């Protein structure tokens, strides 16, 4: 459900629906201050850093103020780089999806023909770099006589890159009766001069980031691909030996899916977000505080006001919306004189935002490589060695000593010890039917986790076919199949589940090998 603060802005149902689907639980500071002013038609200077949610701050009111019946360009956004043009275009497309808004990114490196076709088919908003926008103006393939709203995004970067003259040329091509919005992390004199010349009585809104106050927190980041995040997180958590961890996601849907994915991999994870009532919230927090669960997966809003001691790790599964959110998140570890670790998963497209956040907060995040399966296995071997050494120190029961001494008459003692360890490991790795435990399935069934989902373009038929062909079972015995974005749950009888897990190396779905594990019960 969309947050009441967005509803109070008197946004249209189509935009409210889009905002809810994008997972915004409440406006960020820059959004709360700028959206009402832009909706009133005021010119504006927004001084805010990258990653503060400013794209939605101008994108939401821009979509609201469009004449959706017209297919002419009514909104123009200038950005310094093609990467930012693509990013802004994607976000505004999401905001306008239910309103039928067409958005065209215009940048160098892409075919002119493709951009010209998109403009000819009709677009209400164009987002582009100054050089390519100028080219289209000169070719008469981009017409600006209907522009109502003009946005200069990252104005100081456009200044640094030498685009100011190009920006002025473009400003002179749009109607004088327009709304002009300027967003910039800093406002040096050339930008201030530009604002005085082209903006009319602008409102100046400045969002100052908080200073970081968690010096005992180690801050690290890992570069990941979006579809590999869950696998990477699992390895990182295993290597870190994380004990009490809070994991932050951007949306409620992501929280639910990640919590369930972690549960399926054997972690005791709980989800907490705005859709939980107070009784559910109290129950989740009680289990986490008392050690009944080791991980809490949360949205920023749901985590506010939580006072939890001895949090060893904070994980940014999704990059926070702004620097303030980052400060609030990582401040939940490293308290009361204890050290803590803040881990951030970063995709290649987010590096620019991370660097900006480091500059604003005056911190340095150490880059680490994602642990390999071999790294994790070595870590587990070391942990097993430590457990065995601890057990030896405690003293060994006589009956076990007698058993080993009896075997030692025929076998080498090192081989005996290795065989015992292998039995321990194999028992944990290949559960028999009676050892599955509670997996959240229907009575008599086992629920298995599969590391493929909608993002891999699979459907129920693909799952049934892959399991049947790879393990030799009949597809008719399979029960409920729940397919999520990144993973799937499949229910099947106990004996079938054992057979499937023994055959997992032979199972392929849409040509890809899979990983399958017993699921954990639903929370």
N, C-alpha and C positions, 0 to 999 in steps of 0.2 A: 504494500500500500504506500502511495506517495506521502511523504511527510507533509504535515499540516502547514509548515512554513512556506513550502512551494505553493500550496493551494491558496494561501493568503495573498499571493502575488497576482491573483486573478488571471492565471494562465488558462489557455483553452484546454478542453479535455484531451485533444490529440497530443498536445505537448506534455501535459501531465502524465499521460500514459507512457510516452516515450521516456520521460525522466525516470519514472518508476522502473521501467524495464532496464534502464542503464544503471540502476542500483543506487542512485543518489537518495540517501535517507534524509538529508537536510542540506540546505545551501551552505557552501563554503563562505568564509568571510567576504571575499571579493564578490561572490554571487549575490549574497544578501544585500550588499551595499549598492551594487551597480545595476542589477536587473530592474528594480523599480524606476531608477532614474532614466534608464534607456527606454523603458516602456513609455515614459512620459515624453519622450522625444528630445531629451536634453543631449547636448554635446558633452563629452566626458573625457577626462584624462585619468586612466586607471594605472596607478603605480603599484605593480605587483610582480613577483618573481614567476619564472616558469614553474609549472606544476601546482599553481594555486587554484586551478579550476576556472581560469579566466576564459578559456574557449567557450565553455557553457555560459559564462557570464555575459558574453556578447551574442553567442549563438542562440540562446533561448529567446531573448527579446527580438532578435533579428527575424527568426522564424515567425514569431507572433505578429510582427508588423508587416509581413508580406501580403500582397494581394495574390492569393493562391490561384485565382482564375487567370492571371497573366503569366505567360511563359517568358517574359522579358527579364533580363538581369536587373534585380532591384537591390541586391546587396553585393558589395565588393570588399573582399578582405585581402590586404597585402601582407605577405610574410617574407622573411629573409631567405628561407631555404626551401628546396623542394620537399625535403623530409617533413618539414612543418606544414607545408601546403597539403600534403597527403593526410597527415594526422588531423589537421583542422577540418578538412573536407569529410573525413570519416566520422568525426564526432558530430558535425552539424547534420550530416546525413541521418545519423541515428536520432537526433533531436526532431528532425522534420519528417521522419519516416511515415507517421500516421497522418500527416497533413499533406502528403503528396508532394513534398518539396524536392526539387531537383537541384543538385549541387555539382558543380564542375571544377575540378582542380586544374590549374593552368601553370605549368612549370617547364623549365628547360630539360632536355633529355628525353622528352616524350614526343611522339609524332605530332606535328601540327595538324595533320588530317584528322586524327582521332579527336583532338580538342575542338576543331572546327565542326565536326559532325555532332559532337555533344552540345555545342552552343546552338547549332542550327535546329536540333531537336527540341530545344527549349530548356532553359535553366534559369532559376530565380536567384541563385547565389553563385558567384564565382570567387574562387580562392586562388591566389597566384603570387608568384614572385614578380618583382617589379619589371625586370627585363622582358620576360615572356608576355606579361600583360601589355607592356608598351608595344611589343611586336604585333599583338592581335589588334590593338587600337589602330595602329598604322596600316594594317592589312584590311581594316574595316570588317574584321570577323568578330570583334567584341564591341557591342554598342552599349554605351553607358548613360544614355539620355534618360533612362528610367530609374537610375540608382537613387534609392531613398536613404540607404545607410552605407557609410564608408568606414572601414576599420583598418587602422594601422597597428598591426600586432608585432611585438618585439621591435618597437621603433628604434631603440638604441642600437640593436644589432644591425638593423638596416643602415643606420648611420655609420657604424664601424665598417660595414662592408662596402661603403661608398655608393649607396642607393638613394641618398636624399634627393639628388637632382631628378632621378627617375620618378621618385614618389611625388615630387612637386609637379612634374609634368602630368602625372595621372590625376592628381587632385584638380588640376586645371581643366580636365576633360569631363568631370562629373558635374551635375547640376549644382548651382549655388545653393538652391533650396534643398538641403540634404542634412542628415544627421552625421556627424563625424566623431568617431571614437578612437582614441589613441591609447594603446597599452604599452607600457615600457617598464623595465625593472628599475631604470634610472632615468632622470630627466636632465641631461646636460643642456647647455645653452642652445646648441643648434636645434635640439628637439623642442625646447621651450619656445624658440623663435618660430619654428614651424607651427606650433600650436597657436601662438598668438595671431599668426597670419590666416590660418585656415579653420580654426574652431571658433564658434560663437558662444561667448560667455560659458565656457566649459566648467562643469563641476569637477573638482580635483579629489579623487579618492585614492588614499594610500593605505596599503596593507603592509605593516611592518612585521617581519618574522620574529618569533621569540628566540632568545639566546639558548643554546644548548646547556643543560645543567646536569649532565650525567657523565662526569669524567671517568667513572669506574667501568663504563660499558665499552667493551671491545666491539667495534663496528666493522663488519665484513660484508662483502657482496659476492655473489656467484652469477656468472653469465649463463643464462639458460634459454632454450627455445620454449615457446609457450606450451607446446604439446608434451614437453618432457618435464614440466615443473613437478608433477607428483613423484615421478621416479627420482628426480634430483633431490627433492626434499627428503624423501625416505633415506637416501644414502647419507645426506648431510646430517640428519638427526641421529642415524646410527653411529656415524663417525664422532659426532659431538658428545654422544652419551647424554643427550638432553634429558633432564629430570622433570622439571616443571616448566612448561613452555606455553606461551601465548602466540598464536599464529593469526595474523591479520589478513583479511580478504576485503576486496572493494565492495562486493555486493552480498546480499543475503543468499542468493542462489549459489554463489561461489563458496560461501561458508558451509552450506548444507552438503554440497558435492564433495568438498575437500574433507570434511569431517567423516563422511561415509567412506570415502576412498581410503583414509588413514585407518579407520576401523577395520576395513577389509584386509588391510595389510598387517593387522595385529597390534596396532597402537590403540591405547585407550584414549580416544579423543571425544570431546564434547563440543557441540555447536551452540553459539549464543548470538542472537541478533534481535532486531526489533519485533519480529513476529511471535516471539515467546511471551507468554503471559508471566505475571510476577511469580506464580507458584512454580512454573517450569524453570524460570530464571534462578530462583532460590535453590531449587533442587540441583541444577547444573553446577552452580557455584559451590554448594556444599560438598559435592563429590570432588570438585577440583581442589578446594582448600584442604580437604581431608586426605588427599592422595588417592582417591578412588579412580581418578583419571589423571593422566600425565600431560595431556594437551588440551588447551582451550582454543577453539577456532572462532574468531569474532570479527564483527564489523567495528569500525571506529566508534560509531554512536553507541553500540551495545556495550563497549568496553569502558565508556566514561563512568567515572565514579567507582570503579572497581578498586578495592584496596586488598591486594593479595601479596602476602609475604613470600620470600624465597623463590621468586621466579628466576630461573637460571638463564632462560633464553627467550628472546622475542624474535619472531620471524615475520618479515614483510613478504608474504606470498605474492601479494599485489603491491606495487609501488604506491605509497600514500599519495593522496590528492594534493597535498601542499606540505611545505617544510614544517609548519606547526603540527600537523598530524604525525609527521615522523618523530618530532620531539616528544609528543605525548605517548606515542607507541613505545619507543625504546626506553622511555623513562620508567617503564614498569619493571625493568630489571636493573640490577646494580644498585639496589637500595640499601640503606642502613649500613654503609661501609662495606658491603659485599660486592664482589665483581659480578659482571653479567656479560652476556654476549647478544648483540643485535645482528641478525642475519637478514640480508635483503636479496631476493631473487630478481634479477634484472634481465630483460630481453634487450636485444641489440638496439631496438628503436628507443629504448628508455635511457641510454647512456647520457644523452644530452641533459635530460632532466636530473639525473643523478649528479652530474658534474655541477650543474647550477645549484642544486641543493647543498652540495659540499661547500661551495663558495659562500652561499647565504649564511649557513650555519657555522662556517669556519671549522669544519671537521674533515677528517680524512677516513674514507672507508677502504679497508684493505681488500684487495681482490684475491680470491682463492679459486683454484680449479675444483670443479665438481669431482668428488671422490669416485673412483672407478669401482666396479664390483669387486675387483681384486683388493683394493684398499679396504673396503668394508669387510671382506673375508679375513684379511690380516688383522684388522681391529678386533673382530670377533674371536679369532684365535688367541690374541693377546688377552682378551677378557676371560676366555676359557682357561688359559694358563693361570691367570690370577685366581680364579675360583678354585682350581685344583690345588694350587699352592696353599690357599686359605684352608681348604679341607684337610690337607696333610697336616698343617699346623694345629688344627683342632684335635688331631688324633684319630686314627682309623679303628673302627670296631673290630674285635678279634675274629668274628666269623668271616669278615671280608678278607682279613689277612690270611686266614687258613685257606680260603678259596683260591687266592692268588698263589700261595705257596704250593698248593696242589697242582695248579696249572703250570707253574714254573718248572716242575719236573719234566715237562714235555715241550714247553715253549719258552722263547726268550721273553724276559720280563717287559722289555720295551714293546714287543709285539702285543703282549697281553694288554698293556695300558692303552696302546693305540686302538685295539679292537673295542675296548670299553668306551673310549671317546667316540668312535665311529657309531656304536650302538646308540649313544646319547644323541648325537647329531642327527642320525637317520630317523630316530624316533620322532624328533621335532619336525623333520622335513617332510615325512610321508605319513600323515595321519591315516589310520585305518578307520573303517566306518564307525566303530564304536567310540573313536577318539575325536570325532569332529567337534563335539560339544555343541553349544547353542550358537547357531549361525543366523538366527532371525528368519528361518524358513518355516513353511507350513509343517505340521506334525508329519514325521516320517520322511521328510525331505532335507536336503542339504543345500545351502545357498553358497555358490562359488563366485568369487570376484574374477573378472576378466579385464585385462588392461587395454581394452579397445572400446571405442564408443562412437557417437554420432560424428565426431570430428574425423573419424576414419571411414566415414560413409558406409557404415554397416547397418543392417536391419536384422530383425529376428530371423529371417530366412537364412541370412549369411551365418549367423551363430549356430543355428540348428545344423546346417549343412557341414560347417567346419568341424563341429564336435562329433557328428555322426561319422563322417569320413575319416577323421583322424584317430578316433578311439574305437570305432567299430560298434558303437551303441546305436540303438534305434532312436531317431529323432522324436518319435511319438512319446517317449518316456519323459521328455523334458517338461518342466513346469513353467512358472512365471519367468519372463525375460524382461528385465528393466534396463533400458539403454540410456546412459547419460552422455554428456559431451565427451568425456575422456575415458570412461570405463563402463562396464556392464555387469549386472548381477544375473545369474542363471540358477534356477532351482531344479533339483533332480533327486531321485532316490539315493539312499546312502550307498548301496552297492555300485550304482552307476557313477557316483561322484568319485569313489575310490578308483574305478577303472579309468575315468577321465584324467585324474591327476597322475596316474601311472603312465598315461599315454601323452602327456602334455607336450613332449618334444616333437610328437608327430602331428600335432594339431596346427592347422593354418587356416586363417580366415581372410578371405580376399587376398590370398597370396602372402600374408604376413604371419610370422610365428607369434605365439601368444604366451602370456604368463597367466596362470590360474592358481588361486589360493582359496582356502575356506574363508568365507566372510565372517565378520563379527556381527553380533545382533544389532538391530537398529536401536538407536537411543530414543 
